[in-house]
Amino acid sequence: ERIVAESKWYKYTELDYVHHILVARLFPSDRIAEWSKLQHRSLDNLATPEELTKLFDQSGLLNTEIKELIEDYRYYIKFRQQRRPDIWNNRASWSHFQKKET
């Protein structure tokens, strides 16, 4: 029990949040370097909700959907549980590659 409590298993869930949020939208070419830096940081230095918000905002991509995903990530960091389990379980669909053009 103590070993599980002291492990960093939760960091892999946080990594999933960062990855899936960052691929939720196609970033403009002038923001790819910043995107890449956040996407490829180490497990012990993951992008924060504030950093994600800033990047999406500066890229003109911060909308209600992204704000809610970032809030889900923030909630997970604080409580170590999913704020919206149904959305989390469907995270593969967050990718901009999955979005249909209208």
C-alpha positions as a LaTeX table, in Angstrom:
\begin{tabular}{lrrr}
\hline
Residue & $x$ (\AA) & $y$ (\AA) & $z$ (\AA) \\
\hline
Glu1 & 0.00 & 0.00 & 0.00 \\
Arg2 & 2.79 & 2.41 & 0.91 \\
Ile3 & 4.64 & 1.61 & $-2.32$ \\
Val4 & 1.59 & 2.52 & $-4.39$ \\
Ala5 & 1.09 & 5.73 & $-2.43$ \\
Glu6 & 4.70 & 6.73 & $-2.99$ \\
Ser7 & 4.73 & 5.84 & $-6.67$ \\
Lys8 & 4.28 & 8.33 & $-9.44$ \\
Trp9 & 1.65 & 6.40 & $-11.40$ \\
Tyr10 & $-0.55$ & 9.49 & $-11.44$ \\
Lys11 & 2.08 & 11.32 & $-13.51$ \\
Tyr12 & 1.27 & 9.06 & $-16.47$ \\
Thr13 & $-2.34$ & 10.20 & $-16.31$ \\
Glu14 & $-1.14$ & 13.81 & $-16.21$ \\
Leu15 & 1.08 & 13.06 & $-19.21$ \\
Asp16 & $-1.98$ & 11.71 & $-21.03$ \\
Tyr17 & $-3.85$ & 14.91 & $-20.25$ \\
Val18 & $-1.05$ & 17.11 & $-21.59$ \\
His19 & $-0.65$ & 15.02 & $-24.73$ \\
His20 & $-4.33$ & 14.75 & $-25.55$ \\
Ile21 & $-5.02$ & 18.42 & $-24.85$ \\
Leu22 & $-2.11$ & 19.52 & $-27.04$ \\
Val23 & $-3.30$ & 17.44 & $-29.99$ \\
Ala24 & $-6.87$ & 18.70 & $-29.62$ \\
Arg25 & $-6.21$ & 21.50 & $-32.10$ \\
Leu26 & $-3.88$ & 22.08 & $-35.03$ \\
Phe27 & $-1.52$ & 24.88 & $-33.99$ \\
Pro28 & $-0.38$ & 27.66 & $-36.31$ \\
Ser29 & 3.14 & 27.22 & $-37.66$ \\
Asp30 & 4.48 & 30.16 & $-35.63$ \\
Arg31 & 3.49 & 28.34 & $-32.40$ \\
Ile32 & 4.83 & 24.86 & $-33.22$ \\
Ala33 & 8.14 & 25.41 & $-31.39$ \\
Glu34 & 6.30 & 26.35 & $-28.17$ \\
Trp35 & 3.87 & 23.45 & $-28.68$ \\
Ser36 & 6.76 & 21.03 & $-29.13$ \\
Lys37 & 8.52 & 22.23 & $-25.97$ \\
Leu38 & 5.40 & 21.60 & $-23.89$ \\
Gln39 & 4.64 & 18.29 & $-25.61$ \\
His40 & 8.10 & 16.83 & $-25.07$ \\
Arg41 & 8.88 & 17.79 & $-21.48$ \\
Ser42 & 9.86 & 15.14 & $-18.96$ \\
Leu43 & 7.45 & 13.34 & $-16.68$ \\
Asp44 & 8.78 & 15.36 & $-13.75$ \\
Asn45 & 8.25 & 18.67 & $-15.55$ \\
Leu46 & 4.92 & 18.39 & $-17.37$ \\
Ala47 & 3.16 & 21.42 & $-18.77$ \\
Thr48 & 0.89 & 23.07 & $-16.23$ \\
Pro49 & $-2.74$ & 24.02 & $-16.85$ \\
Glu50 & $-1.61$ & 27.66 & $-16.85$ \\
Glu51 & 1.02 & 27.02 & $-19.52$ \\
Leu52 & $-1.51$ & 25.19 & $-21.69$ \\
Thr53 & $-4.03$ & 28.00 & $-21.28$ \\
Lys54 & $-1.42$ & 30.57 & $-22.26$ \\
Leu55 & $-0.35$ & 28.65 & $-25.38$ \\
Phe56 & $-3.91$ & 28.07 & $-26.57$ \\
Asp57 & $-4.84$ & 31.69 & $-25.85$ \\
Gln58 & $-1.81$ & 33.13 & $-27.66$ \\
Ser59 & $-2.55$ & 30.83 & $-30.59$ \\
Gly60 & $-6.17$ & 31.99 & $-30.83$ \\
Leu61 & $-7.37$ & 28.46 & $-30.07$ \\
Leu62 & $-8.69$ & 28.85 & $-26.52$ \\
Asn63 & $-12.39$ & 28.05 & $-26.65$ \\
Thr64 & $-14.90$ & 26.58 & $-24.20$ \\
Glu65 & $-14.03$ & 22.98 & $-25.09$ \\
Ile66 & $-10.30$ & 23.51 & $-24.52$ \\
Lys67 & $-10.94$ & 25.46 & $-21.31$ \\
Glu68 & $-13.00$ & 22.55 & $-19.99$ \\
Leu69 & $-10.30$ & 20.00 & $-20.90$ \\
Ile70 & $-7.70$ & 22.12 & $-19.12$ \\
Glu71 & $-10.02$ & 22.42 & $-16.13$ \\
Asp72 & $-10.34$ & 18.61 & $-16.13$ \\
Tyr73 & $-6.53$ & 18.40 & $-16.02$ \\
Arg74 & $-6.33$ & 20.96 & $-13.20$ \\
Tyr75 & $-8.95$ & 19.00 & $-11.23$ \\
Tyr76 & $-7.03$ & 15.76 & $-11.73$ \\
Ile77 & $-3.82$ & 17.34 & $-10.44$ \\
Lys78 & $-5.61$ & 18.54 & $-7.32$ \\
Phe79 & $-7.86$ & 15.56 & $-6.51$ \\
Arg80 & $-6.27$ & 12.61 & $-8.39$ \\
Gln81 & $-9.62$ & 11.68 & $-9.89$ \\
Gln82 & $-11.49$ & 12.49 & $-13.07$ \\
Arg83 & $-13.81$ & 15.48 & $-13.06$ \\
Arg84 & $-15.69$ & 14.16 & $-16.11$ \\
Pro85 & $-14.98$ & 10.42 & $-16.44$ \\
Asp86 & $-17.05$ & 10.09 & $-19.61$ \\
Ile87 & $-14.96$ & 12.75 & $-21.37$ \\
Trp88 & $-11.71$ & 11.24 & $-20.05$ \\
Asn89 & $-12.66$ & 7.78 & $-21.28$ \\
Asn90 & $-13.20$ & 9.23 & $-24.75$ \\
Arg91 & $-9.90$ & 11.17 & $-24.84$ \\
Ala92 & $-8.74$ & 9.59 & $-28.10$ \\
Ser93 & $-11.46$ & 11.61 & $-29.84$ \\
Trp94 & $-10.02$ & 14.92 & $-28.60$ \\
Ser95 & $-7.42$ & 14.89 & $-31.40$ \\
His96 & $-7.81$ & 17.41 & $-34.20$ \\
Phe97 & $-7.17$ & 14.44 & $-36.52$ \\
Gln98 & $-10.52$ & 13.01 & $-35.39$ \\
Lys99 & $-12.44$ & 16.24 & $-36.01$ \\
Lys100 & $-14.67$ & 16.44 & $-39.05$ \\
Glu101 & $-14.40$ & 19.56 & $-41.19$ \\
Thr102 & $-17.69$ & 21.40 & $-41.56$ \\
\hline
\end{tabular}
